[in-house]
Amino acid sequence: MSSSSASQVLPEKQNQQVERILKARNDEYGGVMVEMTNEPMEAGVFLCLLRASLSHWRQQGKNGVWIKMPIELANLVEPAVKEGFYYHHAEPKYIMLVHWLPSIANTLPASASHRVGIGAFVVNEKNEVLVVQEKNGKFRGTDVWKLPTGVVDEGEDICDAVVREVKEETGIDSKFLEILAFRQSHKSFFDKSDLFFVCMMKPLSFDIKPQEAEIEAAQWMPYEEYAAQPFVQKHELLRYVADVCRAKKDGVYSGFSAVPTETSFSKKKSYLYLNSKDVDF
């Protein structure tokens, strides 16, 4: 059997035959994670290693078995599926397969269920709102002026994403102030749920440079003119958003500020969004 970086020799009990199994690390939930390298492997070799590994992990009382399969090893997906694995999720460079070993109910978490979007309410000292007309999507050719919107990238904070989107679509530099409101909807993007955050922004520059690829036009529009658009008035969600933005602009509404924080177990920095006006730090 040819050698592979995806496998290792592990000693069993003394005087028993040494058996080769897939290299894996224990996870925090009683399971194991196998991260295959992109080194080529024959399906037959992989199948032998996989069967030996599954037997070994069952003896150890393991729960979930995860296999992170690089796209270069797509030939190994079929034998894994035949041994009881199923698709959990896919990314551009790999497929994640999973198999639940115990006879009790499967408690493995589902794949990510939500996409996160943002909308930017950018208002200047003249009570003008930054609005755009899009070249693509459902608003194409409708003459509707809308707030700059976008999607949060993986590993990106909401407060950073909205600054980036405003800059990309309009060329305007801005500062995140607060989350004003958010909406949850379902069966949206690839049948996933959607979280959309409306953010209050302070402009730091004022000369507009629309993004050529996606934005037909961009301008500073008087707030009342934006809110009076028939499309905004007929669309309940947009009407609510316009009302919340007006309340914030008039100083009678407080949203959620971004407070830097750090989780105790992972030491990763993140943000807690809260009403800092009513909390004494």
TAFEN-V547086 format. One record per residue. N is the residue number from 0. NEAR is the number of other C-alpha atoms within 8 Angstrom. Layout:
# TAFEN-V547086
N_NEAR ; N_NEAR
This chain:
# TAFEN-V547086
0_3 ; 1_4 ; 2_5 ; 3_8 ; 4_7 ; 5_9 ; 6_11 ; 7_10 ; 8_8 ; 9_8 ; 10_7 ; 11_8 ; 12_5 ; 13_5 ; 14_4 ; 15_6 ; 16_5 ; 17_8 ; 18_9 ; 19_11 ; 20_12 ; 21_11 ; 22_9 ; 23_8 ; 24_7 ; 25_8 ; 26_8 ; 27_5 ; 28_5 ; 29_9 ; 30_12 ; 31_13 ; 32_12 ; 33_12 ; 34_10 ; 35_9 ; 36_8 ; 37_8 ; 38_7 ; 39_6 ; 40_8 ; 41_7 ; 42_9 ; 43_6 ; 44_10 ; 45_10 ; 46_10 ; 47_8 ; 48_12 ; 49_11 ; 50_9 ; 51_11 ; 52_11 ; 53_8 ; 54_8 ; 55_8 ; 56_9 ; 57_10 ; 58_7 ; 59_6 ; 60_7 ; 61_13 ; 62_11 ; 63_12 ; 64_13 ; 65_12 ; 66_11 ; 67_12 ; 68_14 ; 69_12 ; 70_10 ; 71_6 ; 72_12 ; 73_8 ; 74_6 ; 75_10 ; 76_9 ; 77_7 ; 78_9 ; 79_11 ; 80_9 ; 81_7 ; 82_7 ; 83_7 ; 84_10 ; 85_8 ; 86_9 ; 87_10 ; 88_8 ; 89_8 ; 90_6 ; 91_5 ; 92_6 ; 93_10 ; 94_13 ; 95_12 ; 96_13 ; 97_12 ; 98_10 ; 99_9 ; 100_9 ; 101_10 ; 102_4 ; 103_4 ; 104_5 ; 105_6 ; 106_4 ; 107_6 ; 108_4 ; 109_6 ; 110_6 ; 111_4 ; 112_7 ; 113_8 ; 114_11 ; 115_10 ; 116_12 ; 117_15 ; 118_13 ; 119_13 ; 120_13 ; 121_11 ; 122_12 ; 123_9 ; 124_5 ; 125_6 ; 126_8 ; 127_11 ; 128_13 ; 129_13 ; 130_12 ; 131_14 ; 132_14 ; 133_11 ; 134_11 ; 135_7 ; 136_6 ; 137_4 ; 138_11 ; 139_10 ; 140_5 ; 141_5 ; 142_7 ; 143_8 ; 144_8 ; 145_8 ; 146_10 ; 147_13 ; 148_11 ; 149_9 ; 150_9 ; 151_13 ; 152_6 ; 153_4 ; 154_4 ; 155_8 ; 156_9 ; 157_8 ; 158_8 ; 159_9 ; 160_13 ; 161_16 ; 162_12 ; 163_8 ; 164_11 ; 165_15 ; 166_11 ; 167_9 ; 168_12 ; 169_12 ; 170_12 ; 171_13 ; 172_11 ; 173_13 ; 174_9 ; 175_12 ; 176_10 ; 177_11 ; 178_13 ; 179_14 ; 180_10 ; 181_9 ; 182_8 ; 183_8 ; 184_8 ; 185_8 ; 186_9 ; 187_9 ; 188_8 ; 189_5 ; 190_7 ; 191_11 ; 192_13 ; 193_15 ; 194_12 ; 195_11 ; 196_13 ; 197_13 ; 198_15 ; 199_13 ; 200_13 ; 201_11 ; 202_12 ; 203_8 ; 204_7 ; 205_7 ; 206_6 ; 207_9 ; 208_9 ; 209_12 ; 210_10 ; 211_6 ; 212_5 ; 213_9 ; 214_13 ; 215_10 ; 216_8 ; 217_13 ; 218_8 ; 219_8 ; 220_10 ; 221_10 ; 222_9 ; 223_6 ; 224_8 ; 225_12 ; 226_10 ; 227_8 ; 228_9 ; 229_6 ; 230_7 ; 231_13 ; 232_11 ; 233_7 ; 234_8 ; 235_8 ; 236_6 ; 237_9 ; 238_12 ; 239_8 ; 240_10 ; 241_10 ; 242_8 ; 243_11 ; 244_11 ; 245_8 ; 246_10 ; 247_12 ; 248_7 ; 249_7 ; 250_7 ; 251_7 ; 252_8 ; 253_9 ; 254_11 ; 255_11 ; 256_12 ; 257_11 ; 258_8 ; 259_8 ; 260_8 ; 261_9 ; 262_9 ; 263_5 ; 264_4 ; 265_5 ; 266_7 ; 267_6 ; 268_8 ; 269_9 ; 270_10 ; 271_9 ; 272_9 ; 273_9 ; 274_10 ; 275_8 ; 276_6 ; 277_5 ; 278_6 ; 279_5 ; 280_2
